[in-house]
Amino acid sequence: MSNPPSVDPQARMKQEAAEFAVQFVESGMIVGLGTGSTAIFATRKIGALLREGTLKYISGFATSRATQEEAQQLGIPLIDVSLPLKIDVTIDGADEVDPQFNLIKGGGGALFHEKVVAQATDREIIVVDDSKLSNCLGTLHVLPVEVSPFGWRSQLRYLESLGARPVKRKNSDGSQYVTDSGNLILDCDFGPIADPVDLAAKLGARAGIIEHGLFIGITSDLIVAGTNGVRYFKAK
């Protein structure tokens, strides 16, 4: 299906940013399909352009089961989970973006898959509305950390030792939240993160932490929608 204009102002801004990003998708590309309320607009636009014949020979790689199901309904050909050697372009959202284009991601629970795809991508395009812009990561959003169910309380204590206030994520009905890979998520309130590079290194070195939501130095393009329209920035 196509993207009818949203009546919700914030959703409309997300849609404008996502559809702006699709201009960088060309026929014949392998495209990473992001997860979340912003990225899904890009996936729908790609599906519409394929049906029109404006885009041809696109292969998609979904970052979550939810995105995979949407892409299948839209008729976007998908690559299996072994992942290609290289993805040309990925369009994804973010929960928070700092002035260096570093990100917090994982509010939708797909951070592990999203980072695998992002690191395999030549051009990682992040689309957000201007409410996600922050001077310091951790100011607007907690940091999701995906952990193995095995020994997860050990990771909780470790995160506390780093200054976090971690909370195990649950579904809206109170049941245990489980990622597509069968792991748990600890949503960690660090407050403003003074040194995200150092924190990322500490989290990445810990056995039992599958992945964390700090995306450092990955963004190549940033597209921001606001009340005054869409702004485009290229990483230096």
N, C-alpha and C positions, 0 to 999 in steps of 0.2 A: 504494500500500500504506500501511497505517497504521504507527504507531510502537510496536512491542512494547517493553516496558521493557528497557533495556539491562542486561546483567549486569556490565559494567565500571563501577566506581564513578565514574570521571571522565566517561565517556561518558553515564552516567545523569544526572550533574549538568548536562552540556551539553543533554541532551534536556529536562530540566525547565525550564531557562532559556528554551530556544527555544520550547517549547510555551506557556509563560507569555506570551511576547511575542505569540503569535498572537491573544490576546484583543483586541488593539488593531486587528485586521483586521476590517473590516465589509463586508457585501455591497455590491457596486457599486464597490469600490475598485480602483485600479491599484496593484499591490503589487510592489516590488522584491524579488527573490529572491536572497539573498546566496550566497556561495561558501564552502565549507569544511565541516569536520566538525560544527560547531555549527549553522550556518545551514541545513544540509540537513534537520535535524530539523524546523525550522519549515516548510520547503517540503513535507515529507511530511505534516505536520499539516494544512496548508492543503488539500492534495489530499484528505485523508480527510474534512475538513469539507465540501468541495465535493461529494464523492460522497454524503455523508449528506443533503445539502440544507440543512445549517445555514448555510453560506455560499453565496451565489449571485452570478452576474454579476461574478466576479473576473477581472481581467486581470493576468497576471504579466509581469514584465520581468526576464529572467535576466542575472546579472552574469558568467556564464562559460558555455562550451560544456557543461561537466560539469553545471552547474545546469540549463541548458536541456534537456539530455537527460533528466535526472531528472524535471523538470516535465512534459515531454511524456509520459513513461511514466505519470505520475500523472494525466494528463488535465487539467492546468491550462492554460487558454487563454493563449497568449503573444502579446505585441505584437512586431512586427518590430523590427529593430535600429535603425531611425531614431529611436526613443525618443519617447515622448509628451512634450507640453509640461510636464507635471507628474506626479509620482508621489506618491500619497497617503502610503504607508508603505513603508519598506524595513526588512527584518529581516536583519541581517548579524552576523558575528562579528568578532573582533579578536585580534591576537597579543599586544598589551600595551595597558593602559589606565592613564592617570595620574589624579591626584585632580581635575584639571580636565576629565576625560572626553576629553582628547586621546588619539589612538590611534597605534599602529603596526599597519599592515595589509599584506598582500601575501605572507604565508607560503605561501598557496595559489596565488600567481602571477597573481591577477586584480585587482591594485590599480588599474590604469588604468580598467578597466570599473567597478569598485566605486566609484571616486571620481566618475566621470561620473554614475552613478546616484545616489549619495549627495547630490551637489550639486543634483540635480533633484528631490529628495525633500522633502516638507513635514515628515515625521517620520522621522528616522533612528534606529531602535532597534537598539542593540548588545547582543548576548547573549554572555556569557562565563562560565567558571567562575572561582572566586576565585584560581586560580593565575596568571591573566593580570593581576592588579592589581599596580601598581608605583608607587612614589613618584616615579620619574623614568624617562621613556621612554629606551630603549636599555639599561636595566639587565638586562632579561630576554630581549630579542630584538634581533637585528640589524635594520637598516633596509633593506628591499628598495627598489631604485631601478631602474625600467624604462627602458632606453636603446635608442636606435635601433642596429641593427647597423652602420649607416654611421658610421664614425669612433668606434666604441665605446671604443677604447683612450684616446681623448682625454678621454672622460667618466671613465674609470677614473683617469686622472692628476688630473683636476679633483677628484674625490672624495677622493683621497689628500691633495690640497692643503688640503682642509677638515678633515683629521684622521681620515678613515675608513681602515679596512683592508678594501677591497672584494675580493670573490671572485665570479667569474662562476658563476652557478647552472648545475648540470648535473642531468640525470635520474639516477635510481637506478642505471641501467646504464652511467653515465658519458658518455652522449651529451649533446649540446647542448640545454639547456632553451630552449624558445621559447614566448612567450606567445600567447594567442589572436589578438593583433594582429600577430604575427610579430616581436616584439622580444625583446631579451635582458634578463635581470635580473642586476644586481650586488647581492649581499647585502653590506651595508656595516656593519661593526662600528665604530661611533663611541664605544662605551662609553656611560656615562650622558650624555644630551644636555641640556646646561645651559639652552639656549634653543632649543626646538623651533620657535618661530615664526620666529626669525632663520634657522635652518637651512632651514626650508621655503621661505623667500623666496629664499635663495641657490640652492637646487636648482631652484625653479620658474623662475628667470631664465636658466637655462643651456640653450642650444640643444643638442639631442641627447638631453637627458633628457626622456623622454616623460611620466613621472610618478614620484612618489615615494610611499612608504608612510606619510608623516606626514599624519594626518587631524586637522586643527586646527579646533576650534570647529564641528564638524559634528554631533556626537552630540546628540540631543535627549532620549533615554531610555537608561538603562543598566540591564540586568538581569543579576544575578550569582547564580550557583548555587554553593552550598557544602554542606558536610556538615550544616549546620543549616537547609538549605532555600534558597528563592529570595528574594533581596532586590531591591527595585525602587527606582531613583533617577531623578528628573527633573532635567534640566539647568536651571540657574538662568538 
